[in-house]
Amino acid sequence: MNAVIDRLRRTTDLIVGEVDLRERLESGRPLRIKYGVDCTAPDLHLGHAVNLWMMRQLQDLGHRVVFLLGDLTTRVGDPTGRSETRPVLTPEQIDANAASFLEQVSLVLRTDPDVFEVRRNSEWYDAMPVAELLSLFAEVTQAQLMSRDMFRERVAAGREIAVHELVYPVLQGYDSFAMQSDLTIVGSDQLFNEQLGRHFQQRLGAPPQVVITTTITPGIDGRAKQSKSLDNYIGLTDSPRDKFGKLMSIPDSLVEAYGRVYTELPLETVAALADATGPAARDAKLRLAAAVVTRYHGAGVAKSELDAFRHTFSERSEPDEMPEVVVTGEVTTAFDLLRAVRPNDSNSALRRLLQQGAVTINGVRTDDPAAAVELGAGVVLKSGARTWHRITPQ
C-alpha cells in the first residue's frame, strides 16, 4: 500500500485520515471515491485533471469513482471563492452542462460500469421530507459555517450572505453520507465542505471519508491559478498543438511544478529539467510539453507536435497546414479580423494580443486594433505564439 500512497502523494497537499486510507486499501474492498461537481458550465483544464489522474490510478486498481452530479446543489449555488451570490441555472442548462462534464472527464477517467458510476444528488434531496432536512441543519452550528473565510470577509465588507449559500456546505457534506463515500480527492478550496462530509458520516453512524487535497499550480503566466477568464490555462479539450504551444510559453520557473504535477516523468528527470539553464531550458520545456501531450494524446501525436514546433517556431517558418477562415466584407480592422478567427476569446483578451505585439498579418506586426486590413486571397494571420489562420474573403 505504501507504493500506492507514495504515488498519490506526488500531487497531494494534505491527507485527512491517512491511517483510514491505508486500512481501507489493505482491506481489498473496492473503495467508493466521491467525485462531486456542480453542473455549471465546465471548461476543465490540466489543474482539474490532477484530481482525475489520481482517481484513474485508483480505478486501475479496481476502485470505483462515483461521479456525483450536483444537480440540486447547482440550483442552490456554491459560494466557494465568490464574493457575490452566484446566478442560479435552469434545469435545461444543468442537463446540458452535466453532459459536457461527462464528456470531458472521460478523457481521463475510465467509464466502464465496473469502476464508474453516475449519481445525482436530487435522488435523495427531492425525496427528503422537510422535517428530515431540518434535522440535518441541526447537526451544524452557525459558528461552524461562519468559520469560513469567505463568509467572514463578506460580512466584514458589508455584503449580504443569502441563507441558501449558508446551506450549501451542509448539503454537500450530507452527499458524502448519502453516497457512502470512502474517499474524496478535491482542491483545497473544497476542504471545508468535505470536512462537513466527515462530520455528517460520523454523526450518522458511518465511517468518515478520507479527504485528499491536491497541489494547485499557477497558470501558464506564472501568476494566478489557471482560469478561463485570465486566459492562462491549458484546457483538456485543447488540441495537441495548443497544449504543446502553451506549455512552451510557460516561465522556466514552472517546469519543475508542471513536470511533477502534470506528467508521469520520473521525479529525478523532472529535477534535472528544472535545473536546466540557457539553451537547455528550452529543451527542458520541449521534453515537458511532449510528456503532457503523450499523456493525453499518445506518443505518436507528441512526436508529431514536437517536430512541428521545431519546424515552425525554431526555424521561424509558417506551418505547412493551418485552419482556413472565411470572412465577410464587414471585417475592416485588425480587431474585426481577430474577432472573426477567435470567436471564443473575450474582447479584452484580443486587445491584449494586439498590445503585446503578438499579432502579424502577412508577417507584419500589428498592434493597433483600429488598423485597416485589406483582405486578399491567402492572407496569413498569426495571433499569439502558436496560432495561425489562412484568411479567405467572401
Stockholm file with secondary structure:
# STOCKHOLM 1.0

chainA/1-394         MNAVIDRLRRTTDLIVGEVDLRERLESGRPLRIKYGVDCTAPDLHLGHAVNLWMMRQLQDLGHRVVFLLGDLTTRVGDPTGRSETRPVLTPEQIDANAASFLEQVSLVLRTDPDVFEVRRNSEWYDAMPVAELLSLFAEVTQAQLMSRDMFRERVAAGREIAVHELVYPVLQGYDSFAMQSDLTIVGSDQLFNEQLGRHFQQRLGAPPQVVITTTITPGIDGRAKQSKSLDNYIGLTDSPRDKFGKLMSIPDSLVEAYGRVYTELPLETVAALADATGPAARDAKLRLAAAVVTRYHGAGVAKSELDAFRHTFSERSEPDEMPEVVVTGEVTTAFDLLRAVRPNDSNSALRRLLQQGAVTINGVRTDDPAAAVELGAGVVLKSGARTWHRITPQ
#=GR chainA/1-394 SS CHHHHHHHHTTEEEEETHHHHHHHHHHCCCCEEEEEEECSCCCCBHHHHHHHHHHHHHHTTTCEEEEEEEHHHHHHCCCTTCSSCCCCCCHHHHHHHHHHHHHHHTTTSCCSTTTEEEEETHHHHTTCCHHHHHHHHTTSCHHHHTTSHHHHHHHHTTCCCCHHHHHHHHHHHHHHHHTTCSEEEECGGGHHHHHHHHHHHHHTTSCCCEEEEECCCBCTTSSSBCCTTTTCCCBTTSCHHHHHHHHHTSCGGGHHHHHHHHCCCCHHHHHHHHTCCTHHHHHHHHHHHHHHHHHHHCHHHHHHHHHHHIIIIITTCCCSCCCEEEECTTCCBHHHHHHHHCTTSCHHHHHHHHHTTCEEETTEECCCTTCBCCCCTTEEEEESSSCEEEEEEC
#=GC SS_cons         CHHHHHHHHTTEEEEETHHHHHHHHHHCCCCEEEEEEECSCCCCBHHHHHHHHHHHHHHTTTCEEEEEEEHHHHHHCCCTTCSSCCCCCCHHHHHHHHHHHHHHHTTTSCCSTTTEEEEETHHHHTTCCHHHHHHHHTTSCHHHHTTSHHHHHHHHTTCCCCHHHHHHHHHHHHHHHHTTCSEEEECGGGHHHHHHHHHHHHHTTSCCCEEEEECCCBCTTSSSBCCTTTTCCCBTTSCHHHHHHHHHTSCGGGHHHHHHHHCCCCHHHHHHHHTCCTHHHHHHHHHHHHHHHHHHHCHHHHHHHHHHHIIIIITTCCCSCCCEEEECTTCCBHHHHHHHHCTTSCHHHHHHHHHTTCEEETTEECCCTTCBCCCCTTEEEEESSSCEEEEEEC
//
